Amino acid sequence: MADKKKVIMLGNEAIARGAYEAGVKVSAAYPGTPSTEISEYLVQYKEDLYCEWSPNEKVATEVAVGASLAGTRAMACMKHVGFNVAADPTYSVSYMGVNGGLVIVVADDPGLYSSQNEQDTRMVARAAKLPVLEPSDSAEAKEFMKLAFELSEKFDRPFVYRTTTRLAHSQGVVELEERTDVEDKAYVKDIRKNVMMPGNAKLRHVEIEKRNQELAEAANTLPINRVEMCDTKIGVITSGIPYQYVKEALPEASVLKLGLVNPLPKKLIEEFASKVDTLYIVEELDPVIEEQVRAWGIPAVGKEILTEQGEYSANLLRKAILKEDPDPDEAAQVPGRPPILCPGCPHRSVYHVLNKLKMHAAGDIGCYTLGAVAPLSVVDTTMCMGSSISTLHGMEKAKGKDYIKNWVAVIGDSTFLHTGVNSLMNMVYNHATGTVMILDNSTTGMTGHQDHAATGKTLQGDPTYAIDIPALCRAMGVKNVIEVNAFDIDTLEKTVKEEVAKDEVSVIITKSPCVLLTKGKKPLYIAHADKCKKCGMCMKPGCPAMTRNEDGTIHIDDTMCTGCGLCERLCKFNAIELVKEGK
């Protein structure tokens, strides 16, 4: 037999490969860092499976459930806050069970690299009574996906597959195998199992408790829950990426590595604990394992010496457990680099206008969240997907229509289709006033330029109908729907003034594509020092391509300039000139 091909893969790529090898036929997802690349890698196998970007995580999960009910292996992918959006179908499909294997991949973000909170998926999964698998490296990321589908079908349970930023975006060696052609399971009509009305749900609740108990018993002998006995002075229970830190910081310690983190293998844990002098539990974020172990009466050391915030590291464990001070070399001192909108970003001109008008903005999730950062400093609130519109509505109902005359809601095109539609519908339905600005840059920008329902192209690259956002707004009853070029700042300013003054709902759509979508030559601008009056007007939007010379005049970096022309429009002294030939 020929040796299996070995390649280096990102964790997310390995997850996609595992799904492919497992015989998955349907995958649905909404992009969200750090989960996005799973679907982008999975689409390379589109000849063997179907994958899509769904409008949101709830829809993605329901699509996967439908495929499972029909008898095929299916998955949904999202980040941890997206799991909240998917909670409605998730809690109910837990009662229903599966036909074809069903896996919900959820990527947590310890350390908050790209998220608005640090929630722990294991807590949500426990509440939903769903089993959870958690790999520790790229090799396991692939193999655990295959196992997740096998266990899902064996125990009639949807499985949550938990990953984290560090695993998703780290590389490791993976052995490639052939795809398993899993025969579709026959669909059998079963109302008691699949129709979640109260009478049926009561019976299913009994059934899933039974199934979870069977799985908990099996967890004691599953190979992915393994004991590595060494020195018995220190014993560590861990899982996921923290396992890597434990092995680096405590190479002589005995370790119980958990691959199935819900339900926990009670007998295995009791046996392991009885063999070590001091038991430590090392898990990032919430004390999910620790609380259960202690509830069984097993003494353990955990969060009293460790933290519930952020990522762990080998040095953190050395300090907390071994009481060592690693004293690493002092980190190099580099200038602070706050997040900022790209040069030429159409959101910058919008926020410049709002800043000039001294407007407040209820913000949302996307690149445009950076409107909260100086020097723009326009966005006052950001909570979750689609919340900007509902927040503005709540302000108006609390304080009256005059209170929000200097407020707008800002939301992107992808986010609007995700959960903004319902919020706008609510404004119209409940006689609201207020102005909603849809910053339409024709992509899902912050996660790396994924298509959505209004771009006219699917994840698989096929052309499709593009949702007409202005027509959609009008169909919901919005009378005032105005489209404006984001870079036409004079028209935009006039439009904002007019619409916020109205006592009814208005929607302003700033339609300008993300500057990173086009790869062709762009016009460039130069600044003439002899004409520059050093007024700083062109600097107010905070474009990173623009800096001040030592004498106070302006310099435009031609390697960064994208030719948006905002600086030229702001200069009243003709000190900024268009250069026709761009690089």
Backbone torsions as a table, in degrees:
resi	resn	phi	psi	omega
1	MET	NA	132.5	179.7
2	ALA	-66.9	145.6	178.1
3	ASP	-63.4	145.1	176.6
4	LYS	-70.1	141.0	179.3
5	LYS	-70.4	132.3	178.4
6	LYS	-108.5	132.1	179.1
7	VAL	-135.6	160.1	174.1
8	ILE	-94.2	127.5	-176.9
9	MET	-132.3	145.4	163.9
10	LEU	-62.4	153.6	176.4
11	GLY	-54.2	-44.5	-179.6
12	ASN	-64.2	-37.3	177.5
13	GLU	-66.7	-38.2	179.1
14	ALA	-66.2	-37.3	175.9
15	ILE	-61.1	-45.4	178.3
16	ALA	-61.5	-42.8	179.0
17	ARG	-63.2	-41.2	177.7
18	GLY	-60.8	-41.0	177.9
19	ALA	-63.7	-41.6	178.4
20	TYR	-62.2	-49.4	-179.1
21	GLU	-64.4	-28.8	-179.6
22	ALA	-74.7	-8.7	179.5
23	GLY	86.7	22.0	177.1
24	VAL	-58.8	139.2	179.1
25	LYS	-112.5	-22.5	-178.5
26	VAL	-137.5	130.7	173.9
27	SER	-133.9	135.1	177.4
28	ALA	-132.1	144.1	-174.1
29	ALA	-156.9	161.3	163.9
30	TYR	-121.9	133.7	-176.0
31	PRO	-64.0	137.7	177.5
32	GLY	-167.3	120.7	179.9
33	THR	-66.8	128.5	16.4
34	PRO	-105.0	27.6	-176.1
35	SER	-97.3	-13.0	-166.0
36	THR	-54.5	-45.0	-172.2
37	GLU	-64.8	-18.6	179.0
38	ILE	-55.9	-51.2	-178.8
39	SER	-69.6	-34.4	179.7
40	GLU	-68.2	-32.1	173.2
41	TYR	-78.5	-34.9	-176.8
42	LEU	-65.9	-31.3	-175.3
43	VAL	-65.0	-17.8	177.5
44	GLN	-66.1	-15.8	179.1
45	TYR	-102.2	25.2	-172.1
46	LYS	-64.3	-16.1	175.3
47	GLU	-69.7	-21.4	-176.8
48	ASP	-110.2	-11.0	-177.7
49	LEU	-153.4	167.8	177.2
50	TYR	-109.1	134.0	174.6
51	CYS	-139.4	149.0	-175.2
52	GLU	-145.5	156.2	160.5
53	TRP	-88.5	121.8	175.4
54	SER	-94.3	161.8	179.3
55	PRO	-61.6	-32.5	176.1
56	ASN	-157.1	177.3	-174.2
57	GLU	-71.5	-31.2	176.0
58	LYS	-60.7	-48.3	179.1
59	VAL	-63.3	-43.3	179.8
60	ALA	-57.7	-44.7	179.9
61	THR	-64.3	-41.3	179.6
62	GLU	-66.1	-36.1	175.0
63	VAL	-61.7	-46.2	179.5
64	ALA	-63.6	-40.0	177.3
65	VAL	-61.0	-44.0	178.9
66	GLY	-59.7	-42.5	178.8
67	ALA	-65.0	-38.7	177.6
68	SER	-64.7	-44.7	178.9
69	LEU	-59.2	-36.5	-179.8
70	ALA	-72.4	-12.5	173.1
71	GLY	110.6	10.5	178.8
72	THR	-111.8	160.8	174.1
73	ARG	-75.2	133.6	-173.1
74	ALA	-144.5	157.6	-179.8
75	MET	-146.0	156.2	171.2
76	ALA	-126.9	143.0	-176.8
77	CYS	-126.5	141.2	-177.8
78	MET	-166.7	169.7	169.9
79	LYS	-91.7	175.6	-170.1
80	HIS	-62.0	-40.9	179.5
81	VAL	-70.7	-26.0	173.5
82	GLY	-66.5	-26.7	177.1
83	PHE	-62.8	-29.9	175.3
84	ASN	-64.2	-41.4	179.0
85	VAL	-64.4	-33.8	-179.4
86	ALA	-85.5	2.8	-173.6
87	ALA	-60.4	-36.9	-175.9
88	ASP	-59.2	-58.6	177.5
89	PRO	-67.5	-30.4	-175.9
90	THR	-63.1	-47.0	-178.8
91	TYR	-63.9	-33.2	-177.9
92	SER	-82.1	-38.9	178.4
93	VAL	-67.7	-21.7	172.4
94	SER	-58.9	-40.1	176.4
95	TYR	-71.6	-38.2	-175.9
96	MET	-69.1	-41.3	-171.9
97	GLY	85.1	-160.3	-172.8
98	VAL	-131.4	171.9	164.3
99	ASN	-115.9	-77.3	164.8
100	GLY	-75.2	154.4	-179.0
101	GLY	-54.8	140.4	-177.4
102	LEU	-131.5	123.7	-178.9
103	VAL	-128.7	131.2	175.2
104	ILE	-108.6	111.3	-179.3
105	VAL	-89.1	124.1	-178.0
106	VAL	-128.4	126.6	-178.5
107	ALA	-104.9	115.5	176.2
108	ASP	-84.4	165.8	-174.4
109	ASP	-134.3	65.7	174.7
110	PRO	-59.7	129.5	-176.0
111	GLY	99.8	-9.2	175.7
112	LEU	53.0	52.1	178.4
113	TYR	-71.0	-28.3	-177.2
114	SER	-156.0	41.2	-174.1
115	SER	-143.9	163.4	-179.5
116	GLN	-95.6	-7.0	171.8
117	ASN	-153.9	176.9	-171.6
118	GLU	-122.1	34.9	-174.0
119	GLN	-63.8	158.0	-175.6
120	ASP	-109.1	115.0	-177.7
121	THR	-58.2	-30.3	-178.9
122	ARG	-61.3	-33.1	178.7
123	MET	-67.6	-42.8	179.1
124	VAL	-65.4	-44.1	-179.1
125	ALA	-63.2	-40.3	177.3
126	ARG	-61.2	-42.9	178.9
127	ALA	-62.7	-35.1	179.1
128	ALA	-85.7	0.4	179.7
129	LYS	61.0	38.5	-179.4
130	LEU	-106.3	136.4	175.3
131	PRO	-69.0	151.2	-175.0
132	VAL	-132.4	128.1	170.3
133	LEU	-104.9	145.6	-179.2
134	GLU	-143.3	112.1	179.0
135	PRO	-81.9	166.7	-177.9
136	SER	-116.2	-12.5	178.7
137	ASP	-157.3	-179.9	-175.4
138	SER	-65.2	-37.8	179.2
139	ALA	-61.7	-46.3	177.4
140	GLU	-67.1	-33.6	179.7
141	ALA	-56.7	-41.2	177.7
142	LYS	-71.0	-50.3	-174.6
143	GLU	-67.9	-36.9	-179.6
144	PHE	-66.1	-30.8	175.7
145	MET	-62.3	-43.9	179.3
146	LYS	-64.1	-42.5	179.0
147	LEU	-65.0	-38.1	-178.6
148	ALA	-57.9	-41.9	179.5
149	PHE	-69.9	-38.5	177.6
150	GLU	-62.4	-46.5	-179.5
151	LEU	-68.4	-35.8	178.5
152	SER	-58.0	-45.8	-179.0
153	GLU	-74.6	-35.0	-178.9
154	LYS	-67.1	-40.5	-175.2
155	PHE	-105.3	4.5	179.2
156	ASP	57.2	44.5	-177.7
157	ARG	-131.6	134.0	166.0
158	PRO	-64.8	142.6	179.8
159	PHE	-113.0	139.2	169.2
160	VAL	-94.4	132.0	178.8
161	TYR	-112.4	107.6	-174.9
162	ARG	-95.4	130.2	171.8
163	THR	-129.6	174.1	179.4
164	THR	-135.5	169.2	-178.2
165	THR	-54.8	-45.1	-176.0
166	ARG	-62.9	-41.3	177.7
167	LEU	-71.5	-44.5	-176.9
168	ALA	-56.5	-38.0	-171.4
169	HIS	-113.4	17.2	172.1
170	SER	-104.8	156.3	-178.3
171	GLN	-107.2	151.8	176.9
172	GLY	-159.9	168.2	-178.2
173	VAL	-81.1	133.5	-178.3
174	VAL	-131.2	136.1	174.4
175	GLU	-92.5	124.0	-178.7
176	LEU	-84.4	139.3	175.8
177	GLU	-129.3	169.4	-179.4
178	GLU	-75.2	156.7	175.7
179	ARG	-69.5	137.5	175.0
180	THR	-89.4	120.1	177.3
181	ASP	-83.9	96.2	-178.0
182	VAL	-84.4	126.2	179.1
183	GLU	-67.7	132.7	177.6
184	ASP	-59.2	140.0	175.1
185	LYS	-84.2	145.3	179.7
186	ALA	-68.0	141.1	173.8
187	TYR	-81.3	128.4	177.3
188	VAL	-123.1	121.9	178.3
189	LYS	-62.3	124.3	-177.0
190	ASP	-145.8	88.9	-175.0
191	ILE	-65.0	-38.8	-179.8
192	ARG	-62.2	-32.0	-177.8
193	LYS	-87.3	-35.0	-167.6
194	ASN	-112.9	-4.9	177.3
195	VAL	-109.2	105.7	-172.0
196	MET	-88.4	66.8	166.5
197	MET	-98.2	162.4	-166.5
198	PRO	-49.4	-46.4	-176.9
199	GLY	-61.2	-42.5	178.9
200	ASN	-72.3	-40.4	-177.6
201	ALA	-62.5	-36.3	177.8
202	LYS	-59.9	-43.6	179.8
203	LEU	-68.6	-39.2	179.9
204	ARG	-67.7	-32.4	177.6
205	HIS	-60.3	-42.4	177.0
206	VAL	-60.9	-42.4	-176.7
207	GLU	-65.8	-43.5	-177.4
208	ILE	-70.3	-30.6	175.2
209	GLU	-64.6	-38.0	176.9
210	LYS	-64.7	-46.2	-179.5
211	ARG	-63.5	-42.3	179.5
212	ASN	-65.4	-33.3	176.5
213	GLN	-67.6	-39.8	176.3
214	GLU	-62.2	-40.7	179.7
215	LEU	-68.2	-38.7	178.0
216	ALA	-62.1	-38.5	177.9
217	GLU	-67.6	-42.5	179.3
218	ALA	-65.7	-28.1	-178.8
219	ALA	-60.2	-25.7	-179.9
220	ASN	-66.6	-22.1	-177.4
221	THR	-119.7	0.3	178.0
222	LEU	-64.2	132.3	-179.5
223	PRO	-60.9	-24.2	-178.9
224	ILE	-74.4	-12.6	169.4
225	ASN	-102.5	102.1	-171.4
226	ARG	-128.8	147.1	178.3
227	VAL	-100.0	131.2	175.1
228	GLU	-117.8	92.4	-175.6
229	MET	-82.2	128.8	173.4
230	CYS	-135.8	-129.3	175.8
231	ASP	-64.3	132.0	-174.5
232	THR	-90.3	1.7	177.2
233	LYS	-64.2	-38.6	179.8
234	ILE	-123.2	127.4	172.6
235	GLY	-120.6	139.5	-176.9
236	VAL	-129.3	129.7	168.6
237	ILE	-101.3	127.1	-177.6
238	THR	-153.6	177.0	179.7
239	SER	-162.3	167.2	174.7
240	GLY	60.6	-152.3	-179.4
241	ILE	-59.2	-36.5	177.4
242	PRO	-54.3	-25.1	175.8
243	TYR	-57.2	-39.8	179.7
244	GLN	-63.8	-39.2	178.7
245	TYR	-68.1	-38.8	178.3
246	VAL	-61.5	-46.1	-178.3
247	LYS	-65.6	-31.9	178.7
248	GLU	-76.9	-43.9	-175.3
249	ALA	-82.4	-31.5	-174.2
250	LEU	-129.0	64.1	-173.7
251	PRO	-64.0	-23.2	-178.1
252	GLU	-93.1	-7.1	-176.6
253	ALA	-74.6	153.1	170.1
254	SER	-80.8	140.0	-173.4
255	VAL	-132.2	134.1	166.3
256	LEU	-105.2	105.4	-179.5
257	LYS	-93.3	121.5	-179.0
258	LEU	-99.0	126.9	171.1
259	GLY	-97.6	-34.5	171.8
260	LEU	-98.7	110.8	-174.0
261	VAL	-102.3	-4.1	170.4
262	ASN	-157.8	121.4	-2.6
263	PRO	-74.9	159.2	-178.2
264	LEU	-86.2	148.4	178.4
265	PRO	-81.0	90.9	-172.4
266	LYS	-59.8	-48.6	-177.9
267	LYS	-61.5	-43.2	-179.9
268	LEU	-63.1	-40.7	179.0
269	ILE	-66.6	-43.0	178.7
270	GLU	-61.5	-43.6	179.7
271	GLU	-64.0	-43.8	-179.5
272	PHE	-64.5	-44.5	-179.0
273	ALA	-61.3	-34.1	-178.4
274	SER	-70.4	-15.3	-174.9
275	LYS	-99.5	-5.7	-176.9
276	VAL	-119.8	152.7	-178.5
277	ASP	-72.6	-49.8	179.6
278	THR	-127.5	128.5	-178.3
279	LEU	-103.1	124.8	175.3
280	TYR	-111.4	145.9	174.7
281	ILE	-118.9	118.1	-175.8
282	VAL	-113.4	107.9	180.0
283	GLU	-147.0	134.3	177.1
284	GLU	-73.8	150.4	179.2
285	LEU	69.2	-125.7	-167.9
286	ASP	-78.4	153.6	179.4
287	PRO	-79.8	59.3	-174.8
288	VAL	-67.5	-50.1	178.7
289	ILE	-70.4	-44.7	-175.8
290	GLU	-57.0	-47.1	-177.1
291	GLU	-63.2	-38.2	179.2
292	GLN	-69.5	-42.7	-179.9
293	VAL	-62.6	-44.3	178.4
294	ARG	-66.7	-33.0	178.1
295	ALA	-65.0	-25.0	176.1
296	TRP	-82.6	2.5	179.0
297	GLY	84.0	16.7	-179.7
298	ILE	-95.7	118.6	178.7
299	PRO	-64.6	135.3	-179.6
300	ALA	-154.4	151.7	177.2
301	VAL	-108.6	130.2	-177.6
302	GLY	-147.7	-107.8	-171.2
303	LYS	-67.9	-12.1	176.1
304	GLU	-69.4	-20.9	175.3
305	ILE	-117.0	-10.8	178.7
306	LEU	-110.9	-172.6	-175.0
307	THR	-122.5	152.6	173.6
308	GLU	-94.5	2.3	-178.3
309	GLN	-113.8	138.8	169.4
310	GLY	73.5	-175.2	178.6
311	GLU	-80.7	154.3	172.1
312	TYR	-92.1	176.0	176.5
313	SER	-155.9	165.3	177.0
314	ALA	-62.5	-40.3	179.8
315	ASN	-64.8	-37.3	177.6
316	LEU	-60.3	-41.6	179.6
317	LEU	-69.5	-38.0	177.3
318	ARG	-60.3	-42.2	179.8
319	LYS	-68.3	-45.1	-172.3
320	ALA	-76.3	-40.4	-173.7
321	ILE	-97.2	-46.8	-177.6
322	LEU	-89.3	-8.2	-178.1
323	LYS	59.3	30.4	176.7
324	GLU	-93.2	154.7	172.5
325	ASP	-115.5	96.4	-175.4
326	PRO	-57.8	-25.6	178.8
327	ASP	48.0	59.2	179.2
328	PRO	-67.8	162.5	177.1
329	ASP	-57.3	139.8	-180.0
330	GLU	-61.2	133.9	-179.1
331	ALA	-62.2	145.0	177.6
332	ALA	-62.0	139.6	-179.8
333	GLN	-86.6	115.4	179.6
334	VAL	-121.9	153.7	178.5
335	PRO	-61.8	147.9	175.5
336	GLY	-62.3	142.2	-179.2
337	ARG	-131.1	82.3	-179.9
338	PRO	-66.6	152.3	178.1
339	PRO	-63.1	146.3	-176.0
340	ILE	-151.1	150.3	175.6
341	LEU	-63.6	146.5	-179.2
342	CYS	-63.6	155.4	170.5
343	PRO	-57.6	133.8	179.8
344	GLY	81.4	4.6	-179.4
345	CYS	-64.7	129.3	179.5
346	PRO	-65.3	-20.9	177.8
347	HIS	-66.6	-29.6	-176.7
348	ARG	-62.4	-43.7	-179.2
349	SER	-66.9	-35.9	177.0
350	VAL	-61.9	-47.5	-178.0
351	TYR	-69.9	-30.8	174.6
352	HIS	-60.1	-43.8	178.8
353	VAL	-64.0	-46.1	-179.7
354	LEU	-63.5	-38.7	176.9
355	ASN	-62.8	-44.8	179.2
356	LYS	-59.9	-37.9	-179.3
357	LEU	-83.9	0.9	-179.1
358	LYS	57.8	42.3	178.7
359	MET	-88.6	152.8	169.1
360	HIS	-102.1	148.5	179.1
361	ALA	-127.7	129.2	166.7
362	ALA	-80.9	117.5	-170.3
363	GLY	-95.5	177.2	-177.2
364	ASP	-141.9	-169.5	-174.6
365	ILE	-97.1	116.8	179.6
366	GLY	162.9	-174.5	178.0
367	CYS	-54.3	-35.5	-174.9
368	TYR	-68.4	-9.1	171.5
369	THR	-58.3	-28.0	-179.0
370	LEU	-67.4	-4.4	170.8
371	GLY	-65.9	-9.0	175.9
372	ALA	-81.0	-16.2	-172.9
373	VAL	-89.1	141.3	175.0
374	ALA	-59.2	146.2	7.5
375	PRO	-90.2	-0.6	-177.7
376	LEU	-71.5	-55.5	170.5
377	SER	50.8	46.3	-177.3
378	VAL	-102.2	-37.8	-174.1
379	VAL	-76.5	122.0	-176.8
380	ASP	-96.1	-28.4	-176.1
381	THR	-138.5	144.6	168.9
382	THR	-149.2	123.9	-175.1
383	MET	-125.3	-61.7	-177.6
384	CYS	-158.9	174.8	-177.3
385	MET	-58.6	124.0	176.8
386	GLY	83.6	-1.7	-172.4
387	SER	-74.9	-20.5	-175.8
388	SER	-57.9	-45.0	-176.1
389	ILE	-67.8	-45.2	179.9
390	SER	-66.4	-35.9	177.7
391	THR	-63.2	-46.1	177.7
392	LEU	-59.6	-41.6	179.0
393	HIS	-61.7	-43.7	179.0
394	GLY	-63.4	-38.5	177.1
395	MET	-61.7	-44.0	-179.2
396	GLU	-64.8	-41.6	-179.4
397	LYS	-70.8	-26.0	178.7
398	ALA	-80.5	-41.4	-170.5
399	LYS	-116.6	-6.7	178.3
400	GLY	96.7	165.0	-173.2
401	LYS	-67.3	-30.1	179.7
402	ASP	-69.1	-28.2	-177.3
403	TYR	-63.1	-33.4	-174.4
404	ILE	-100.9	18.0	176.9
405	LYS	-65.8	-21.9	176.4
406	ASN	-112.4	29.4	176.2
407	TRP	-125.4	149.1	167.3
408	VAL	-137.1	160.7	168.3
409	ALA	-101.5	134.2	177.1
410	VAL	-116.7	135.4	-177.3
411	ILE	-153.2	145.9	179.4
412	GLY	-83.4	169.2	-178.4
413	ASP	-65.5	-44.6	178.7
414	SER	-66.5	-43.3	180.0
415	THR	-66.8	-35.8	176.5
416	PHE	-60.0	-43.6	179.3
417	LEU	-73.1	-24.8	178.6
418	HIS	-67.1	-60.0	-179.0
419	THR	-145.7	3.6	179.6
420	GLY	-76.8	-25.3	-177.1
421	VAL	-60.3	-47.4	179.9
422	ASN	-61.8	-37.6	-179.2
423	SER	-67.4	-40.9	177.3
424	LEU	-66.5	-39.8	176.0
425	MET	-57.5	-40.8	179.9
426	ASN	-64.3	-39.1	177.7
427	MET	-60.7	-46.3	-179.2
428	VAL	-65.5	-44.6	-177.2
429	TYR	-61.7	-37.9	-174.1
430	ASN	-102.8	31.6	171.6
431	HIS	52.9	47.8	-178.2
432	ALA	-84.1	165.3	163.2
433	THR	-119.7	172.3	178.4
434	GLY	126.7	158.6	-175.2
435	THR	-115.5	126.0	177.0
436	VAL	-107.1	127.4	176.9
437	MET	-108.7	116.0	176.4
438	ILE	-95.0	109.9	-178.0
439	LEU	-87.2	89.6	-171.0
440	ASP	-90.1	100.4	176.8
441	ASN	-105.1	15.9	171.1
442	SER	64.5	28.8	178.9
443	THR	-167.6	168.8	167.1
444	THR	-93.6	92.3	-163.6
445	GLY	-75.1	-47.2	-170.2
446	MET	-65.5	-27.6	-178.6
447	THR	-93.7	5.4	174.3
448	GLY	111.2	24.3	171.8
449	HIS	73.0	60.1	173.7
450	GLN	-93.7	151.3	176.7
451	ASP	-74.5	163.9	175.6
452	HIS	-148.5	-174.0	-170.1
453	ALA	-65.4	-11.4	-180.0
454	ALA	-109.3	6.5	-177.7
455	THR	-94.6	-17.5	179.2
456	GLY	85.4	13.4	178.6
457	LYS	-145.5	140.2	-179.4
458	THR	-89.5	172.2	175.6
459	LEU	-58.0	-34.9	-178.7
460	GLN	-81.0	3.5	175.6
461	GLY	87.3	7.2	-177.7
462	ASP	-85.5	139.7	174.0
463	PRO	-67.3	145.6	-177.4
464	THR	-151.7	171.0	177.3
465	TYR	-63.5	132.6	177.8
466	ALA	-98.5	120.7	178.3
467	ILE	-55.2	131.5	177.9
468	ASP	-87.7	97.9	-174.7
469	ILE	-61.6	-45.1	176.9
470	PRO	-59.2	-42.7	179.2
471	ALA	-65.6	-36.6	177.6
472	LEU	-62.0	-43.9	178.7
473	CYS	-62.5	-42.7	178.6
474	ARG	-65.4	-36.8	179.9
475	ALA	-63.9	-27.0	177.7
476	MET	-83.5	-2.8	175.9
477	GLY	105.1	7.2	177.5
478	VAL	-77.6	116.9	-177.6
479	LYS	-79.6	-32.9	-175.3
480	ASN	-104.0	95.9	177.6
481	VAL	-123.3	112.7	-175.1
482	ILE	-121.3	129.5	175.0
483	GLU	-100.6	132.3	-177.7
484	VAL	-136.8	140.5	170.2
485	ASN	-67.6	125.8	-175.6
486	ALA	-59.4	-28.0	-177.4
487	PHE	-90.1	-5.4	174.8
488	ASP	-86.2	79.0	-169.3
489	ILE	-68.6	-28.9	178.6
490	ASP	-67.8	-48.2	178.0
491	THR	-64.5	-39.7	179.8
492	LEU	-63.1	-44.8	178.8
493	GLU	-60.6	-45.9	179.0
494	LYS	-60.9	-41.5	-178.5
495	THR	-66.0	-45.4	179.6
496	VAL	-59.9	-46.2	179.5
497	LYS	-57.1	-44.8	-177.0
498	GLU	-68.5	-42.3	-172.6
499	GLU	-76.0	-39.5	-179.9
500	VAL	-67.8	-19.5	179.5
501	ALA	-79.3	-15.6	-177.1
502	LYS	-78.6	150.4	178.7
503	ASP	-97.6	42.0	175.7
504	GLU	-154.3	172.4	-176.7
505	VAL	-70.4	134.4	174.1
506	SER	-127.0	146.5	173.4
507	VAL	-125.3	121.7	174.1
508	ILE	-107.9	121.1	179.8
509	ILE	-106.8	112.6	176.6
510	THR	-91.1	105.2	-171.7
511	LYS	-100.7	100.0	175.3
512	SER	-151.8	123.2	-175.9
513	PRO	-63.2	149.6	172.4
514	CYS	-53.0	135.0	-175.5
515	VAL	-64.3	-22.3	-178.2
516	LEU	-84.3	-3.8	179.9
517	LEU	-76.1	-28.8	-178.7
518	THR	-102.6	135.5	-175.5
519	LYS	-107.7	1.2	-176.2
520	GLY	-77.9	-179.1	178.1
521	LYS	-64.5	141.1	179.7
522	LYS	-120.8	145.0	174.8
523	PRO	-66.2	147.4	-179.4
524	LEU	-117.4	159.9	179.6
525	TYR	-121.8	146.9	173.9
526	ILE	-124.4	155.9	178.5
527	ALA	-109.4	134.1	178.3
528	HIS	-97.1	113.8	-176.5
529	ALA	-61.9	-33.0	-176.9
530	ASP	-71.2	-22.2	178.6
531	LYS	-97.7	-16.7	-175.4
532	CYS	-68.8	128.5	178.7
533	LYS	-96.9	5.6	176.8
534	LYS	59.9	27.7	-177.5
535	CYS	-74.9	-23.9	178.2
536	GLY	80.5	7.2	-178.8
537	MET	-60.3	-41.1	-178.2
538	CYS	-69.8	-16.9	-179.0
539	MET	-85.8	-16.5	-173.9
540	LYS	-58.5	-38.6	178.8
541	PRO	-70.1	-11.3	176.2
542	GLY	75.5	34.8	178.1
543	CYS	-69.7	127.5	-178.2
544	PRO	-68.7	-13.8	177.6
545	ALA	-76.7	-9.6	-175.2
546	MET	-111.7	129.0	177.4
547	THR	-135.7	165.2	176.5
548	ARG	-95.8	137.7	169.8
549	ASN	-75.3	170.1	-178.9
550	GLU	-60.3	-29.5	-179.7
551	ASP	-87.5	4.1	177.5
552	GLY	95.1	-10.9	176.1
553	THR	-75.5	170.4	-172.1
554	ILE	-100.7	140.6	173.5
555	HIS	-120.6	135.0	176.6
556	ILE	-109.0	120.0	-179.7
557	ASP	-76.0	110.7	-175.2
558	ASP	-72.1	-11.4	174.8
559	THR	-81.4	-17.0	-179.3
560	MET	-108.8	-27.2	-176.5
561	CYS	-61.3	133.3	179.2
562	THR	-109.0	0.8	175.9
563	GLY	77.6	29.2	-178.5
564	CYS	-70.3	-27.5	175.6
565	GLY	86.3	3.7	-178.2
566	LEU	-62.9	-42.0	-178.6
567	CYS	-63.0	-39.5	179.2
568	GLU	-62.9	-40.0	179.8
569	ARG	-66.8	-30.2	-177.6
570	LEU	-83.0	-23.4	-178.1
571	CYS	-79.3	122.5	-178.5
572	LYS	-94.4	3.3	-173.4
573	PHE	-119.5	12.7	178.5
574	ASN	55.8	32.5	179.8
575	ALA	-84.8	-9.5	-179.7
576	ILE	-116.0	124.5	-173.1
577	GLU	-121.1	140.0	175.7
578	LEU	-73.6	130.5	172.6
579	VAL	-103.8	118.9	-171.5
580	LYS	-63.8	-38.8	-176.3
581	GLU	-90.8	111.6	176.8
582	GLY	-95.2	169.7	178.8
583	LYS	-101.5	NA	NA
